[in-house]
Amino acid sequence: MTSRRQFLLLTCGALAAGEAVAQLDPNIAAKREAALRAAIGKITDGKPIRTGKVKLQVPPLIDNGNTVPLAVAVESPMTAENHVKAIHVLTEKNPQPYVLSAHLGPRAGRASLSTRARIADTGRVIAIAQMSDGSFWQDSVSVVVTLSACLEDGLI
Amino acid sequence: MARVAITAPSSAKKGEIIEIKTLAAHVMENGFRRTQEGALIPRDIITQFVCTYNGVEIFRAELHPAMAANPLIAFTTVATESGTLEFKWTGDNGYAETQSASLSVS
């Protein structure tokens, strides 16, 4: 079910992109924006996300988007009462926003993980941490990608 | 064909935080690429990774197409007792791989 807001967003996007050569999906920007918002909404269930506590490390200039090292660390005592339940990594410009959802608990000792992602285009990378008290914290890094992952699927 | 590798200490002090690095050899075909004829290459990725410590789950991750090929996941855990760490990867097309590492805690 498309809400009024999503509908307006999509039509505005279509109008704005109407001038571009329509080899690609003309409202791809709006669609990705909507997909990212939907993904974040699914994670947080509509709860507000605050900035802080989370530290996302991604190189700001990425030569090769196929293998991007990234590390997430969250400030937390990691006790049974106060720990990080999950860490989600999302990207703004990929065909699908999700990269990784990690579920951890007090036995992790330290809320940190590192992995390697694919990033399709210059944009933001977002890390969201879900705490045991139900709050959400995030950090985002803007990256520049020179060689994109998934080149074939329409870039903006 | 499918291979995995684990880097974890074999011994640790009780209460010490140890880092575990896991690597699985997998193409992680993202399902967005096309062949030269324009046919879409179907998705083939690892979708889940689980680590258990003496049978208790300590870390779980859902992987998506935006994970790089040969997914590397590094995380930490507290060395509580001697035992085994079990690692399990599952994915598309029936991909399943397990590996274990023993840890002695003093």
Chai-1 contact restraints between the chains, C-beta under 6 A:
chainA,res_idxA,chainB,res_idxB,connection_type,confidence,min_distance_angstrom,max_distance_angstrom,comment,restraint_id
A,T67,B,A68,contact,1.0,0.0,6.0,A-B,restraint_1
A,N94,B,A66,contact,1.0,0.0,6.0,A-B,restraint_2
A,P95,B,F32,contact,1.0,0.0,6.0,A-B,restraint_3
A,Y98,B,H64,contact,1.0,0.0,6.0,A-B,restraint_4
A,V99,B,H64,contact,1.0,0.0,6.0,A-B,restraint_5
A,V99,B,A66,contact,1.0,0.0,6.0,A-B,restraint_6
A,L100,B,A61,contact,1.0,0.0,6.0,A-B,restraint_7
A,S101,B,E62,contact,1.0,0.0,6.0,A-B,restraint_8
A,A102,B,A61,contact,1.0,0.0,6.0,A-B,restraint_9
A,H103,B,R60,contact,1.0,0.0,6.0,A-B,restraint_10
A,L104,B,F59,contact,1.0,0.0,6.0,A-B,restraint_11
A,R107,B,I58,contact,1.0,0.0,6.0,A-B,restraint_12
A,R107,B,T77,contact,1.0,0.0,6.0,A-B,restraint_13
A,R107,B,V78,contact,1.0,0.0,6.0,A-B,restraint_14
A,A108,B,T76,contact,1.0,0.0,6.0,A-B,restraint_15
A,A108,B,T77,contact,1.0,0.0,6.0,A-B,restraint_16
A,G109,B,I17,contact,1.0,0.0,6.0,A-B,restraint_17
A,G109,B,T76,contact,1.0,0.0,6.0,A-B,restraint_18
A,G109,B,V78,contact,1.0,0.0,6.0,A-B,restraint_19
A,R110,B,I17,contact,1.0,0.0,6.0,A-B,restraint_20
A,R110,B,T76,contact,1.0,0.0,6.0,A-B,restraint_21
A,L113,B,F75,contact,1.0,0.0,6.0,A-B,restraint_22
A,S114,B,A74,contact,1.0,0.0,6.0,A-B,restraint_23
A,T115,B,L72,contact,1.0,0.0,6.0,A-B,restraint_24
A,T115,B,I73,contact,1.0,0.0,6.0,A-B,restraint_25
A,R116,B,A68,contact,1.0,0.0,6.0,A-B,restraint_26
A,R116,B,L72,contact,1.0,0.0,6.0,A-B,restraint_27
A,A117,B,A66,contact,1.0,0.0,6.0,A-B,restraint_28
A,A117,B,A68,contact,1.0,0.0,6.0,A-B,restraint_29
A,R118,B,A66,contact,1.0,0.0,6.0,A-B,restraint_30
A,R118,B,A68,contact,1.0,0.0,6.0,A-B,restraint_31
A,C150,B,F32,contact,1.0,0.0,6.0,A-B,restraint_32
A,E152,B,R33,contact,1.0,0.0,6.0,A-B,restraint_33
A,E152,B,R34,contact,1.0,0.0,6.0,A-B,restraint_34
A,D153,B,F32,contact,1.0,0.0,6.0,A-B,restraint_35
